[in-house]
Amino acid sequence: MPTPPNLPNTSAESRPPTQPIPKLPGYTAPKRRKKKVVLAKEAPKENPVVQQASTVAAAIPATPRLGAVLTPAQEREYLDSLRQVSDRVTKSLDFLRTKSLSDSQKVVYRQVETLLTQASELRNRDVEAAKSLADRADLLAQDLTREFR
């Protein structure tokens, strides 16, 4: 489409190439602010809509869980092993609590605590995963206590 005679040609081909703007000496760009996360408030318990939704949710049958199906004997075995490992890790954490730990050792200590907490939370839903988390916590705790013995 031709441009009218009284208007300048502003097509990309007719413009000179743009060059980056030079930085001014002593100028620093302002830091970007992080967005604030606003959490939604809990609905009051007397709200009938919430009560109705929880009643409907309770009426829906539980979805089958994925993973290996364990016999009751296998599940008991996993639970016994999980209990033993959790006790051992707890004793290690009690021992380590009396020691002065370096920053890197404190990080490992917190990882052990987190893994043990996650294992106890998963215990009733997925015994295999809980046992796996407890085993990882046990290995880390053993490595950490070895440094003090």
Secondary structure as GFF3:
##gff-version 3
##sequence-region A 1 149
A	DSSP	alpha_helix	48	59	.	.	.	ID=ss1
A	DSSP	alpha_helix	72	97	.	.	.	ID=ss2
A	DSSP	alpha_helix	103	122	.	.	.	ID=ss3
A	DSSP	alpha_helix	127	146	.	.	.	ID=ss4
###
